[in-house]
Amino acid sequence: MASPAHAFYCFEVLSANFEKRSPRPLAKIEGTYQKHKASSAASAASTGTNGHMNGHTNGHTNGYSGGGIQSAPLFVTWNRFSKSGPKYLRGCIGTFEAQPLDYGLKTYALTSALEDTRFDPITLKELPKLECAVTILTDFEPAEGPMAWEIGVHGLRISFVYHGRCMGATYLPDVAKEQGWTKEETLVSLMRKAGWTGKKDDWSKVQLDVVTYRGTKASVTWEEYRDLLMVEEEEGEDEDEDGDEEEGDEE
């Protein structure tokens, strides 16, 4: 299952790239996140509030627990918040081949941010305006037909032959729902994305090979990432203070 820690790590990787340093390991980010999550839950329980955890997770798992997951197919998406209006896409690239999480997240955090040819590379000054989302993919199945899937539940991977060329494209599970598309509109848009230039009403004449999949998605903002780093810094200071006290006792 996708975790906010995965998206935090993508921010860490991109930040480290701009700062010309090595990123903190994924395990370090996950540990800090879990400590902060437990602390927030304990605080909420003591005050009788619901509390707030950094990051947001959603998706359909179809029985997929994801606990202790070490590798998976994944996509990294970068969105930018606009001054007025909804956020907009700045990059989205991933893989359908299972990847070790630390390697896959690191690779596609940078590839989607800097090498998505649909957009200019993300710049350092954009970081405070960004949101990162990680989608972990599961449950790949051949569809019985182009319309045999559910909006908001399934991602689509299509392939077809057009003018002698093999074409293909994918939309993650949340795309159709977020755009407010019907199934037909989703398929036409996806075919356009792949390079199809036929008439819109002729889409059903194309022999489509459709694979559906599910996924879980976790997203965080730059502000939430910075808050997590502050938690880490505070923990470091507490450890230093404890160490100083121990030295005093020994004296």
N, C-alpha and C positions, 0 to 999 in steps of 0.2 A: 504494500500500500504506500502511496506517495505520502511523504511527511514534509511539514514545513521546514524541517532541518535540511532536506534536499534542496529546497529553493534558497535557503540561507547560504548553503554551500556554493551555489551558483553565483550569488552576489559576492561571496568571498573570493571565488576564482577570478571573476571579472575585475574586482577591485585590485587584487594582487597583480593581475596582468598590467593594469594601468600604473601601478606603483612599483613595478619591476621588482617584485619580491615573490617568495614562495608562499602559496596559500596555506592557511591552517588546514590540517587533515580533516577529512569528512568526519572521522570518529570524534575529533575534538569538537567540531560544530554540533554533532549529534549529542555529545555529552553535555555541553552547555545548554542546549535546548531542552533536554530532558530534565535537567536540574531546575531550569527556570519554570518549566511546565509544572513540575511537582511543587515548587515553591508557590507558584500562583494558585494552584489548586488548594494547597493547605491554607493560604491566606484567605481565599474565597470561602472555604469551609468555616474558618474561625469568625468571619465577619457576616456570614449568612448571605453572601452575594454570589452571583454566578461567576464573577471573575472574567478575565479576558486573557486568552492565550495568543501569543504572537503567531501569525500565520493562519491560513484558512484551508481546510481540506474538504473535498467533496468527490463524488464519483460513485460508480456502480462496480461492485467487486465480484458479484455472482459467486459468493462463497470463498473468494480469494482473500486470505488473511494478511499476507505480506509481512508477517512478523519475522524479523531476522533475515529479511530478504538480502541476498548478496549480489544478484544480477537480474537484469530485466530489460526488455525493450523500453525505450523512454524517449520523450520529447521535452525540450526546453523552450519555453515561450517568454519573450520579453515584450511587455506593453509599456507605453508611456502615457502618463496622465496629461491631458490638455488643460489649458487655462479655462476654457469654457467648452463644455461638452464631454462626451464619453472618452475613455482611454482608447488608444489606437495601437495597432500592432507595430513592433519595431524589429521583430525577428522571431522565427520559429523553425527549428530544424531538429531532427532526431533520427532514430534508427528503429527498425523492426527486428534487428538482431539483438539477442540478449547481451548486455554489457555488464561487466563488474561495475557496481554503482559508482565507486569513486572515480574510475576511469571514464565511464560514460557521462556522468554529470560534468566532470571537468572538461571533457572534449566538447560536448554540445552546448555547454554554457558559453564557451568562447566562439564556437562555430556559428551558433544562432545569433549571437550579438554582433559579430564582426564580419561574417562571411555569407550572410543571407543576401543573395544578389538582387532581391527585390527592393532592398533598402540600402541607404548609406550606413556604414558601420556606426555603431553606438559610440558616443564620445564620453570622455570623463565627466564633462560638465552636465551630462544628461542623467547621471546616476541618481541624484535626489528625486528625479521625476519618474523613476522606473518601478515597475512591478515585475517580479519573476514568478513563473508558474512551471512546475514540473509535473508531467503526466506519465505515470507508469502504466504500460499497456499489458493487457491480459486477454485470455479467452478468444483467440483468433478462430474464426469459423467461416467456411464458404457459405455465402448466402444462397438461398434457393432461388432468388430472383432479385432484380435491382431494387424492388420496393420491400423486400423482406428484412426490414430493420426498424428500429424505433428511434425517433428523434429524442435527443437528450440522454440516450442510453448507449447507443452504438457509435463507434467511429467507423469510417468507411475507407477501404483501400480498393481502388478500381484500377483495372487495366483493360486495354482494348487496342485494336488495330485500326488506324485511320490513314488513308492515302498511303498504305504500305508501310507505315511507321508504327512501332509499338509505343503506346503512351500509357501513362499511369500517374496517379496522384492520390493524396489522402486528406481527409479532414478528421480531426480529433473529435471525440464524443460530444464536446460541448459547443462546437461551432454552429451547427444548424439551429440549435435552440437559442444561442446568443444572437444570431442574425435574424431570427424570426422566420426562417424559411420553411416551406413545405418540403416534402420528400423530393418532389420533382424539381423544385428550385435548387435544392441541395445537389442533386445529381448533375443538373445542367451546369451549375457553378463549378463543380468538381471536374467535370469534363473540360470546361473552359480552362481551368487551372492546368490541366494536363496538356492542353494545346489544341483541343478540338475547336474547329471554326465553322461547323455546320449550323443550319438553321435550328433555332431553339426547339421548335416543334418536332424536329427530326431526331431528337436525342434517343427515343425509344427504338429507332431503327438500327442503332449501333449495338453490336453484340458486346455487352459488358461482362467482365469477370469481376464479381464483387466479393470481397472478404470483409466481414464485420469483426469488430473487436470491442472490448470494453476497457475502461481505465479508471484510475483514481488520480485526482489532481490536487496539488497543494500549491498555494500561492502566498507570497509575502511581498511587502513593499520595502523600499530602501530604508525608510524610517524604522520599520520593524527590525531590519537587519542591524542598523546602528544601535537600537535599543538592546539587542542581544549582545553586541560587543561591549556595551556598558556593563551588562551583567557579568560578563567574563572579567572585565577590568576590576569590578568590585570584588569578585571572588579572589582575584589575585592579590588585591590589597589586604583582604581579610587574612589570607594565608601568610602574607608578610608580617602582619601584626601578630599573629599567633606565634610565628617563628621568633620575633623579637622578644615576646613574653617568655618563651621557653629559655632563651639565652639568658635573660635576666634572672630566672629561677636558678639556673646552673651557677651563676656567679654568687 
